[in-house]
């Protein structure tokens, strides 16, 4: 199984000379199974160059697993060339939005209405299929098994685990470590702490022993203090989750749009210097990075 990063930024694309080494496109990860199946994790602007590359290969079948429908995770879809080509088959998987009572198809089609884009979803030429997933469901796609788990973000968000022939990868989507909303002397503090621990245990059980743990680490710890509730983790919280899951390798992604390449270099150097003996190997996601899990 191979994993390739096509977009590693969070929030908004950030092109320019200071972000060129790690890349400025928003989240998109390509997983290619041993049998040649294509599984795409999120559809940020990185899915555009991925689509151009895939279209060189002729008729395409692909699964696109959407962690959640914030713009930086779906905004590349209107520019995903395979959607416009007859004979292609694209299957979408994602959550139902319980707040706005919309399924994935309705949300994705809405961003392609004429007031936002000149081509409607109904005018696309590929065969499109949509599956609404319930939390914790495992399903088969070609020679892979995909399992979801609910993360902590301001909209319903799934993390995804992909297994194929004994190889595994987990992608967190966007995730903020839950915080206890009660003070330590409050009657409900202990009960809420147990709830948090249970949820973290559920996430880490799905991600248990993965070969590759791809995790949202948009903020530093000082930044996270001022951005509680925005739905993202820090490098420290992301590493802590990878440790709990006993992941073999962790890659930090969803880089803040204000984070320039030199800053990412320094953070990576610091994290490696502070690593414990039994920590997973640590690296930063960058566009074009390809990992062969075989």
Secondary structure, DSSP 4 states (H G I P E B T S, - for coil): -EEEEEE-B-SS---STTSTTT--PBPEEEEE-TT--EEEE--STHHHHHHHHHGGGSS-EEEEE-S--SGGGTTTGGG-GGGGSTT-EEEEEE--BTTTTB-HHHHHHHTTSTTT-SS-GGG--SEEEEEEPPTT-EEEETTEEEEEEE--SSS--EEEEEEETTEEEEE--S-------S-TTSTTHHHHHHHHHHHHHHHHHHTTT-SEEEEE--B-HHHHHHTTTSS--BHHHHHHHHHHHT-SEEEEE-B-TT--HHHHHHHHHHHHHH--TTPPEEEE--TT-EEE--
